[in-house]
Amino acid sequence: MQARAALVGNTVVATTMSNMGLEVALKRAGIHMLRSNVGDKYVLEEMLKTGATLGGEQSGHILFRDGDATTGDGLMTALRLMEIMARSGKSLASLVSE
């Protein structure tokens, strides 16, 4: 999303329980991480408050606000991952090795 300028404010919302390693990795990529209370409803609340278009929590809920969905749907996440693979022409193994 950052590469496509779809990451509003270069900001991602995660929870208070999110690993500090995630925050460090995002910072290296020039992405600011906000923390919300635990629960996808709180992640969404923070996203709506700040205008963020990507958020998630360690349970696996990933929320995308650049479309119509506001739920942490696993199928939506899988489709987004496949879209990245198609756009980049890279395999999943190649993408995660970076």
N, CA, C and O atoms as CSV, one atom per row, in Angstrom:
chain,resi,resn,atom,element,x,y,z
A,1,MET,N,N,0.827,-1.193,0.000
A,1,MET,CA,C,0.000,0.000,0.000
A,1,MET,C,C,0.870,1.255,0.000
A,1,MET,O,O,0.522,2.259,-0.622
A,2,GLN,N,N,1.992,1.193,0.694
A,2,GLN,CA,C,2.896,2.341,0.700
A,2,GLN,C,C,3.431,2.599,-0.702
A,2,GLN,O,O,3.508,3.749,-1.134
A,3,ALA,N,N,3.798,1.542,-1.411
A,3,ALA,CA,C,4.346,1.683,-2.765
A,3,ALA,C,C,3.328,2.274,-3.728
A,3,ALA,O,O,3.705,2.929,-4.700
A,4,ARG,N,N,2.046,2.053,-3.474
A,4,ARG,CA,C,0.979,2.582,-4.339
A,4,ARG,C,C,0.398,3.885,-3.807
A,4,ARG,O,O,-0.617,4.362,-4.314
A,5,ALA,N,N,1.031,4.466,-2.790
A,5,ALA,CA,C,0.554,5.701,-2.146
A,5,ALA,C,C,-0.861,5.542,-1.602
A,5,ALA,O,O,-1.637,6.498,-1.590
A,6,ALA,N,N,-1.198,4.332,-1.153
A,6,ALA,CA,C,-2.520,4.058,-0.586
A,6,ALA,C,C,-2.478,3.952,0.932
A,6,ALA,O,O,-3.490,3.646,1.562
A,7,LEU,N,N,-1.326,4.200,1.518
A,7,LEU,CA,C,-1.167,4.133,2.965
A,7,LEU,C,C,-1.237,5.562,3.500
A,7,LEU,O,O,-0.215,6.234,3.636
A,8,VAL,N,N,-2.434,6.010,3.796
A,8,VAL,CA,C,-2.664,7.403,4.186
A,8,VAL,C,C,-1.780,7.783,5.366
A,8,VAL,O,O,-1.772,7.109,6.396
A,9,GLY,N,N,-1.042,8.865,5.200
A,9,GLY,CA,C,-0.163,9.350,6.253
A,9,GLY,C,C,0.990,8.417,6.583
A,9,GLY,O,O,1.648,8.577,7.611
A,10,ASN,N,N,1.238,7.436,5.710
A,10,ASN,CA,C,2.254,6.412,6.004
A,10,ASN,C,C,2.098,5.909,7.433
A,10,ASN,O,O,3.064,5.823,8.191
A,11,THR,N,N,0.854,5.580,7.781
A,11,THR,CA,C,0.512,5.170,9.143
A,11,THR,C,C,-0.213,3.834,9.139
A,11,THR,O,O,-1.059,3.564,8.286
A,12,VAL,N,N,0.141,3.005,10.115
A,12,VAL,CA,C,-0.503,1.717,10.343
A,12,VAL,C,C,-0.974,1.700,11.791
A,12,VAL,O,O,-0.287,2.218,12.672
A,13,VAL,N,N,-2.133,1.111,12.043
A,13,VAL,CA,C,-2.640,0.976,13.406
A,13,VAL,C,C,-2.479,-0.475,13.846
A,13,VAL,O,O,-2.890,-1.399,13.144
A,14,ALA,N,N,-1.877,-0.660,15.013
A,14,ALA,CA,C,-1.717,-1.980,15.625
A,14,ALA,C,C,-2.204,-1.865,17.072
A,14,ALA,O,O,-2.694,-0.808,17.470
A,15,THR,N,N,-2.081,-2.912,17.848
A,15,THR,CA,C,-2.565,-2.865,19.228
A,15,THR,C,C,-1.408,-2.701,20.217
A,15,THR,O,O,-0.232,-2.785,19.862
A,16,THR,N,N,-1.789,-2.469,21.452
A,16,THR,CA,C,-0.793,-2.314,22.513
A,16,THR,C,C,0.016,-3.589,22.717
A,16,THR,O,O,1.106,-3.541,23.286
A,17,MET,N,N,-0.494,-4.714,22.266
A,17,MET,CA,C,0.216,-5.990,22.421
A,17,MET,C,C,1.116,-6.316,21.222
A,17,MET,O,O,1.789,-7.347,21.220
A,18,SER,N,N,1.134,-5.463,20.222
A,18,SER,CA,C,1.938,-5.740,19.033
A,18,SER,C,C,3.424,-5.705,19.363
A,18,SER,O,O,3.880,-4.915,20.190
A,19,ASN,N,N,4.147,-6.562,18.709
A,19,ASN,CA,C,5.574,-6.722,18.931
A,19,ASN,C,C,6.339,-5.457,18.574
A,19,ASN,O,O,6.046,-4.809,17.569
A,20,MET,N,N,7.326,-5.105,19.406
A,20,MET,CA,C,8.147,-3.932,19.115
A,20,MET,C,C,8.929,-4.105,17.817
A,20,MET,O,O,9.260,-3.122,17.155
A,21,GLY,N,N,9.223,-5.349,17.452
A,21,GLY,CA,C,9.913,-5.619,16.194
A,21,GLY,C,C,9.112,-5.134,15.004
A,21,GLY,O,O,9.683,-4.671,14.016
A,22,LEU,N,N,7.788,-5.235,15.088
A,22,LEU,CA,C,6.925,-4.721,14.025
A,22,LEU,C,C,7.098,-3.216,13.905
A,22,LEU,O,O,7.230,-2.682,12.803
A,23,GLU,N,N,7.098,-2.547,15.030
A,23,GLU,CA,C,7.253,-1.094,15.020
A,23,GLU,C,C,8.605,-0.677,14.440
A,23,GLU,O,O,8.689,0.289,13.682
A,24,VAL,N,N,9.656,-1.406,14.800
A,24,VAL,CA,C,11.000,-1.108,14.279
A,24,VAL,C,C,11.043,-1.322,12.770
A,24,VAL,O,O,11.574,-0.487,12.038
A,25,ALA,N,N,10.483,-2.442,12.300
A,25,ALA,CA,C,10.489,-2.740,10.862
A,25,ALA,C,C,9.697,-1.694,10.085
A,25,ALA,O,O,10.124,-1.258,9.016
A,26,LEU,N,N,8.551,-1.293,10.616
A,26,LEU,CA,C,7.751,-0.272,9.940
A,26,LEU,C,C,8.486,1.064,9.913
A,26,LEU,O,O,8.470,1.772,8.906
A,27,LYS,N,N,9.123,1.397,11.016
A,27,LYS,CA,C,9.869,2.664,11.081
A,27,LYS,C,C,10.980,2.697,10.031
A,27,LYS,O,O,11.209,3.725,9.393
A,28,ARG,N,N,11.666,1.566,9.858
A,28,ARG,CA,C,12.720,1.480,8.829
A,28,ARG,C,C,12.166,1.731,7.433
A,28,ARG,O,O,12.864,2.244,6.559
A,29,ALA,N,N,10.907,1.364,7.237
A,29,ALA,CA,C,10.255,1.560,5.936
A,29,ALA,C,C,9.603,2.937,5.828
A,29,ALA,O,O,8.965,3.247,4.821
A,30,GLY,N,N,9.762,3.758,6.859
A,30,GLY,CA,C,9.182,5.091,6.832
A,30,GLY,C,C,7.707,5.125,7.177
A,30,GLY,O,O,6.986,6.041,6.782
A,31,ILE,N,N,7.262,4.113,7.923
A,31,ILE,CA,C,5.852,4.001,8.287
A,31,ILE,C,C,5.702,4.197,9.792
A,31,ILE,O,O,6.413,3.578,10.584
A,32,HIS,N,N,4.781,5.057,10.171
A,32,HIS,CA,C,4.490,5.337,11.579
A,32,HIS,C,C,3.451,4.343,12.074
A,32,HIS,O,O,2.481,4.057,11.373
A,33,MET,N,N,3.651,3.812,13.285
A,33,MET,CA,C,2.699,2.861,13.857
A,33,MET,C,C,2.002,3.485,15.055
A,33,MET,O,O,2.656,3.938,15.995
A,34,LEU,N,N,0.682,3.508,15.022
A,34,LEU,CA,C,-0.125,3.933,16.149
A,34,LEU,C,C,-0.599,2.690,16.883
A,34,LEU,O,O,-0.789,1.639,16.271
A,35,ARG,N,N,-0.789,2.804,18.182
A,35,ARG,CA,C,-1.277,1.671,18.972
A,35,ARG,C,C,-2.670,1.971,19.518
A,35,ARG,O,O,-2.955,3.070,19.992
A,36,SER,N,N,-3.521,0.960,19.434
A,36,SER,CA,C,-4.872,1.059,19.979
A,36,SER,C,C,-5.026,-0.005,21.058
A,36,SER,O,O,-4.134,-0.828,21.266
A,37,ASN,N,N,-6.155,0.021,21.734
A,37,ASN,CA,C,-6.471,-1.068,22.651
A,37,ASN,C,C,-6.596,-2.359,21.851
A,37,ASN,O,O,-6.744,-2.325,20.629
A,38,VAL,N,N,-6.536,-3.493,22.537
A,38,VAL,CA,C,-6.636,-4.798,21.889
A,38,VAL,C,C,-8.077,-5.043,21.444
A,38,VAL,O,O,-9.028,-4.805,22.189
A,39,GLY,N,N,-8.208,-5.522,20.217
A,39,GLY,CA,C,-9.515,-5.823,19.639
A,39,GLY,C,C,-9.676,-5.110,18.311
A,39,GLY,O,O,-9.360,-3.928,18.183
A,40,ASP,N,N,-10.174,-5.847,17.319
A,40,ASP,CA,C,-10.280,-5.241,15.999
A,40,ASP,C,C,-11.216,-4.042,15.985
A,40,ASP,O,O,-11.054,-3.145,15.158
A,41,LYS,N,N,-12.204,-4.011,16.895
A,41,LYS,CA,C,-13.099,-2.847,16.926
A,41,LYS,C,C,-12.345,-1.598,17.372
A,41,LYS,O,O,-12.668,-0.493,16.937
A,42,TYR,N,N,-11.347,-1.762,18.234
A,42,TYR,CA,C,-10.552,-0.612,18.675
A,42,TYR,C,C,-9.545,-0.195,17.610
A,42,TYR,O,O,-9.240,0.988,17.457
A,43,VAL,N,N,-9.035,-1.176,16.879
A,43,VAL,CA,C,-8.149,-0.867,15.756
A,43,VAL,C,C,-8.927,-0.049,14.733
A,43,VAL,O,O,-8.445,0.985,14.271
A,44,LEU,N,N,-10.114,-0.500,14.380
A,44,LEU,CA,C,-10.954,0.225,13.415
A,44,LEU,C,C,-11.295,1.612,13.937
A,44,LEU,O,O,-11.265,2.580,13.178
A,45,GLU,N,N,-11.615,1.722,15.206
A,45,GLU,CA,C,-11.938,3.022,15.799
A,45,GLU,C,C,-10.776,4.009,15.617
A,45,GLU,O,O,-10.986,5.163,15.243
A,46,GLU,N,N,-9.552,3.542,15.886
A,46,GLU,CA,C,-8.365,4.395,15.732
A,46,GLU,C,C,-8.126,4.735,14.257
A,46,GLU,O,O,-7.725,5.851,13.926
A,47,MET,N,N,-8.378,3.759,13.380
A,47,MET,CA,C,-8.221,4.009,11.948
A,47,MET,C,C,-9.194,5.088,11.484
A,47,MET,O,O,-8.820,5.980,10.723
A,48,LEU,N,N,-10.434,5.009,11.939
A,48,LEU,CA,C,-11.434,6.001,11.556
A,48,LEU,C,C,-11.074,7.375,12.118
A,48,LEU,O,O,-11.264,8.392,11.450
A,49,LYS,N,N,-10.559,7.404,13.332
A,49,LYS,CA,C,-10.187,8.664,13.976
A,49,LYS,C,C,-9.019,9.348,13.263
A,49,LYS,O,O,-8.991,10.571,13.133
A,50,THR,N,N,-8.057,8.543,12.803
A,50,THR,CA,C,-6.829,9.103,12.227
A,50,THR,C,C,-6.810,9.110,10.701
A,50,THR,O,O,-5.956,9.757,10.094
A,51,GLY,N,N,-7.739,8.397,10.082
A,51,GLY,CA,C,-7.754,8.302,8.627
A,51,GLY,C,C,-6.851,7.205,8.085
A,51,GLY,O,O,-6.687,7.086,6.870
A,52,ALA,N,N,-6.261,6.399,8.968
A,52,ALA,CA,C,-5.369,5.315,8.536
A,52,ALA,C,C,-6.134,4.319,7.662
A,52,ALA,O,O,-7.324,4.080,7.870
A,53,THR,N,N,-5.433,3.745,6.681
A,53,THR,CA,C,-6.077,2.803,5.763
A,53,THR,C,C,-5.649,1.362,5.989
A,53,THR,O,O,-6.134,0.462,5.303
A,54,LEU,N,N,-4.743,1.125,6.947
A,54,LEU,CA,C,-4.305,-0.239,7.238
A,54,LEU,C,C,-4.118,-0.402,8.736
A,54,LEU,O,O,-3.510,0.439,9.397
A,55,GLY,N,N,-4.649,-1.491,9.255
A,55,GLY,CA,C,-4.500,-1.784,10.672
A,55,GLY,C,C,-4.647,-3.265,10.912
A,55,GLY,O,O,-5.095,-4.005,10.035
A,56,GLY,N,N,-4.276,-3.693,12.082
A,56,GLY,CA,C,-4.433,-5.106,12.392
A,56,GLY,C,C,-4.016,-5.428,13.798
A,56,GLY,O,O,-3.510,-4.579,14.531
A,57,GLU,N,N,-4.238,-6.668,14.160
A,57,GLU,CA,C,-3.836,-7.144,15.472
A,57,GLU,C,C,-3.265,-8.548,15.344
A,57,GLU,O,O,-3.455,-9.225,14.334
A,58,GLN,N,N,-2.566,-8.969,16.383
A,58,GLN,CA,C,-1.825,-10.220,16.321
A,58,GLN,C,C,-2.713,-11.455,16.180
A,58,GLN,O,O,-2.213,-12.533,15.858
A,59,SER,N,N,-4.003,-11.323,16.411
A,59,SER,CA,C,-4.895,-12.465,16.228
A,59,SER,C,C,-5.068,-12.814,14.752
A,59,SER,O,O,-5.601,-13.868,14.407
A,60,GLY,N,N,-4.608,-11.908,13.886
A,60,GLY,CA,C,-4.703,-12.161,12.450
A,60,GLY,C,C,-5.677,-11.262,11.732
A,60,GLY,O,O,-5.747,-11.285,10.503
A,61,HIS,N,N,-6.435,-10.463,12.475
A,61,HIS,CA,C,-7.338,-9.527,11.820
A,61,HIS,C,C,-6.528,-8.408,11.181
A,61,HIS,O,O,-5.806,-7.684,11.867
A,62,ILE,N,N,-6.650,-8.274,9.882
A,62,ILE,CA,C,-6.027,-7.171,9.159
A,62,ILE,C,C,-7.151,-6.385,8.513
A,62,ILE,O,O,-7.977,-6.938,7.788
A,63,LEU,N,N,-7.172,-5.086,8.784
A,63,LEU,CA,C,-8.249,-4.223,8.319
A,63,LEU,C,C,-7.739,-3.300,7.221
A,63,LEU,O,O,-6.712,-2.639,7.376
A,64,PHE,N,N,-8.462,-3.263,6.119
A,64,PHE,CA,C,-8.139,-2.397,4.987
A,64,PHE,C,C,-9.260,-1.376,4.851
A,64,PHE,O,O,-10.427,-1.754,4.755
A,65,ARG,N,N,-8.929,-0.100,4.842
A,65,ARG,CA,C,-9.955,0.933,4.701
A,65,ARG,C,C,-9.852,1.658,3.375
A,65,ARG,O,O,-10.443,2.727,3.225
A,66,ASP,N,N,-9.135,1.125,2.420
A,66,ASP,CA,C,-9.043,1.772,1.114
A,66,ASP,C,C,-10.069,1.201,0.145
A,66,ASP,O,O,-10.007,1.468,-1.055
A,67,GLY,N,N,-11.001,0.426,0.652
A,67,GLY,CA,C,-12.069,-0.160,-0.151
A,67,GLY,C,C,-13.360,-0.098,0.640
A,67,GLY,O,O,-13.570,0.822,1.430
A,68,ASP,N,N,-14.218,-1.073,0.428
A,68,ASP,CA,C,-15.526,-1.061,1.076
A,68,ASP,C,C,-15.570,-1.833,2.391
A,68,ASP,O,O,-16.479,-1.620,3.193
A,69,ALA,N,N,-14.617,-2.718,2.629
A,69,ALA,CA,C,-14.672,-3.586,3.804
A,69,ALA,C,C,-14.118,-2.883,5.043
A,69,ALA,O,O,-13.198,-2.071,4.948
A,70,THR,N,N,-14.687,-3.202,6.198
A,70,THR,CA,C,-14.158,-2.701,7.470
A,70,THR,C,C,-13.990,-3.840,8.473
A,70,THR,O,O,-13.904,-3.606,9.678
A,71,THR,N,N,-13.944,-5.060,7.975
A,71,THR,CA,C,-13.766,-6.211,8.853
A,71,THR,C,C,-12.411,-6.853,8.591
A,71,THR,O,O,-11.833,-6.687,7.517
A,72,GLY,N,N,-11.913,-7.581,9.574
A,72,GLY,CA,C,-10.638,-8.275,9.441
A,72,GLY,C,C,-10.833,-9.629,8.793
A,72,GLY,O,O,-10.606,-10.658,9.430
A,73,ASP,N,N,-11.241,-9.648,7.562
A,73,ASP,CA,C,-11.592,-10.868,6.854
A,73,ASP,C,C,-10.350,-11.543,6.277
A,73,ASP,O,O,-9.584,-10.915,5.547
A,74,GLY,N,N,-10.148,-12.816,6.601
A,74,GLY,CA,C,-8.986,-13.562,6.129
A,74,GLY,C,C,-8.949,-13.725,4.622
A,74,GLY,O,O,-7.876,-13.691,4.019
A,75,LEU,N,N,-10.115,-13.901,4.004
A,75,LEU,CA,C,-10.160,-14.025,2.548
A,75,LEU,C,C,-9.746,-12.725,1.874
A,75,LEU,O,O,-9.065,-12.742,0.848
A,76,MET,N,N,-10.157,-11.594,2.451
A,76,MET,CA,C,-9.758,-10.292,1.904
A,76,MET,C,C,-8.244,-10.135,1.993
A,76,MET,O,O,-7.608,-9.649,1.059
A,77,THR,N,N,-7.679,-10.544,3.111
A,77,THR,CA,C,-6.229,-10.454,3.296
A,77,THR,C,C,-5.506,-11.348,2.288
A,77,THR,O,O,-4.497,-10.940,1.712
A,78,ALA,N,N,-6.011,-12.559,2.071
A,78,ALA,CA,C,-5.405,-13.467,1.099
A,78,ALA,C,C,-5.470,-12.878,-0.308
A,78,ALA,O,O,-4.508,-12.976,-1.069
A,79,LEU,N,N,-6.587,-12.273,-0.648
A,79,LEU,CA,C,-6.714,-11.647,-1.970
A,79,LEU,C,C,-5.744,-10.478,-2.123
A,79,LEU,O,O,-5.160,-10.288,-3.189
A,80,ARG,N,N,-5.575,-9.705,-1.067
A,80,ARG,CA,C,-4.626,-8.590,-1.117
A,80,ARG,C,C,-3.196,-9.097,-1.299
A,80,ARG,O,O,-2.407,-8.510,-2.039
A,81,LEU,N,N,-2.878,-10.183,-0.621
A,81,LEU,CA,C,-1.544,-10.774,-0.750
A,81,LEU,C,C,-1.318,-11.273,-2.177
A,81,LEU,O,O,-0.248,-11.067,-2.749
A,82,MET,N,N,-2.318,-11.923,-2.742
A,82,MET,CA,C,-2.190,-12.392,-4.121
A,82,MET,C,C,-2.083,-11.220,-5.097
A,82,MET,O,O,-1.391,-11.318,-6.111
A,83,GLU,N,N,-2.761,-10.121,-4.798
A,83,GLU,CA,C,-2.659,-8.927,-5.635
A,83,GLU,C,C,-1.228,-8.390,-5.627
A,83,GLU,O,O,-0.699,-8.000,-6.668
A,84,ILE,N,N,-0.606,-8.374,-4.448
A,84,ILE,CA,C,0.786,-7.923,-4.343
A,84,ILE,C,C,1.704,-8.841,-5.143
A,84,ILE,O,O,2.610,-8.371,-5.831
A,85,MET,N,N,1.473,-10.141,-5.053
A,85,MET,CA,C,2.276,-11.098,-5.813
A,85,MET,C,C,2.111,-10.853,-7.315
A,85,MET,O,O,3.092,-10.870,-8.059
A,86,ALA,N,N,0.882,-10.626,-7.756
A,86,ALA,CA,C,0.632,-10.402,-9.185
A,86,ALA,C,C,1.265,-9.092,-9.659
A,86,ALA,O,O,1.877,-9.052,-10.726
A,87,ARG,N,N,1.122,-8.036,-8.884
A,87,ARG,CA,C,1.687,-6.732,-9.265
A,87,ARG,C,C,3.211,-6.771,-9.335
A,87,ARG,O,O,3.824,-6.200,-10.238
A,88,SER,N,N,3.811,-7.462,-8.356
A,88,SER,CA,C,5.276,-7.466,-8.279
A,88,SER,C,C,5.914,-8.539,-9.132
A,88,SER,O,O,7.087,-8.428,-9.492
A,89,GLY,N,N,5.153,-9.590,-9.468
A,89,GLY,CA,C,5.715,-10.704,-10.202
A,89,GLY,C,C,6.615,-11.583,-9.346
A,89,GLY,O,O,7.381,-12.396,-9.863
A,90,LYS,N,N,6.513,-11.410,-8.017
A,90,LYS,CA,C,7.357,-12.167,-7.099
A,90,LYS,C,C,6.562,-13.262,-6.424
A,90,LYS,O,O,5.349,-13.149,-6.251
A,91,SER,N,N,7.251,-14.322,-6.043
A,91,SER,CA,C,6.614,-15.401,-5.298
A,91,SER,C,C,6.446,-14.953,-3.837
A,91,SER,O,O,7.067,-13.984,-3.402
A,92,LEU,N,N,5.609,-15.661,-3.100
A,92,LEU,CA,C,5.427,-15.366,-1.686
A,92,LEU,C,C,6.748,-15.536,-0.945
A,92,LEU,O,O,7.089,-14.713,-0.096
A,93,ALA,N,N,7.486,-16.580,-1.250
A,93,ALA,CA,C,8.779,-16.805,-0.602
A,93,ALA,C,C,9.721,-15.630,-0.820
A,93,ALA,O,O,10.432,-15.216,0.095
A,94,SER,N,N,9.720,-15.108,-2.011
A,94,SER,CA,C,10.579,-13.957,-2.326
A,94,SER,C,C,10.134,-12.720,-1.565
A,94,SER,O,O,10.967,-11.970,-1.055
A,95,LEU,N,N,8.831,-12.503,-1.486
A,95,LEU,CA,C,8.324,-11.329,-0.783
A,95,LEU,C,C,8.631,-11.365,0.709
A,95,LEU,O,O,9.012,-10.345,1.284
A,96,VAL,N,N,8.472,-12.510,1.336
A,96,VAL,CA,C,8.705,-12.570,2.785
A,96,VAL,C,C,10.190,-12.598,3.130
A,96,VAL,O,O,10.563,-12.310,4.268
A,97,SER,N,N,11.029,-12.936,2.181
A,97,SER,CA,C,12.478,-12.934,2.463
A,97,SER,C,C,13.011,-11.527,2.560
A,97,SER,O,O,14.062,-11.300,3.159
A,98,GLU,N,N,12.299,-10.573,1.977
A,98,GLU,CA,C,12.730,-9.180,2.018
A,98,GLU,C,C,12.460,-8.600,3.357
A,98,GLU,O,O,12.754,-7.428,3.594
